[in-house]
Amino acid sequence: MRWNVAGVLAILFGSAVSGAVYSDCIMRTTSLTKVAGKIDDIADIRPLVSPSFNDERRCAISARVEYRGKWHTIYADYAGPDEVGDQELCVNAVEIGVRQFLASKEAKLLRSDQQMVCSDESEIKMRPVQVGEVVRISEVMPHPEKTAPFAVKGVECRWFIEPSGSGANYYRWQGVVCRTGRRDSEEWTVVDKF
């Protein structure tokens, strides 16, 4: 039996193309700026803590830093929620002040990294689901009022909604999905929909 090379290539190419489902690529970029250098000493830290906006407290500081044999005055402030203690607020303010001072005096090292991440997994879309169907949690719309996960017989479950129709024929289905298998499993089973 003789094989036609062009025919075999056409069959192989056709099966390769039909197997391709979906491909998505994302470019990720990360940048890090680092200031080289250090200060030799910090002295005369003067904190001033006061209320700020949105139930926060603010610590404004002035301090003296020794840098290359000379003293310099720095100013900075830091705001945070009431739960953060005054001392921690002021420590953060001093750290910010030192960083800003060094950034104004020293060379900055910039490291940048770009990475292309591609996936050939099928695109995940919200769609109508049926009781008993195994889905990913991102395929169902979270319930706007019942947001907290809950347990049924030790298995994590969540509420979801599914809008259907429009106008006079609009109906909002409600349902429950529960995790299938292991705790870190990405599969959920639709256990109820009404």
Protein Blocks (a to p, Z undefined) as FASTA:
>chain_A
ZZdfklmmmmmmmmmmmmpmbdcdddddddddddedddfbdchiacdddddeehiacddd
dddddeehiacdddddddddfklcfklmmmmmmmmmmmmmmmmmmccdddddddddddfb
dcdddddddehiacdfklpccdfklmbccdeehiacddddddehehjlpccdddddddeh
jfklcbdcdfbdZZ
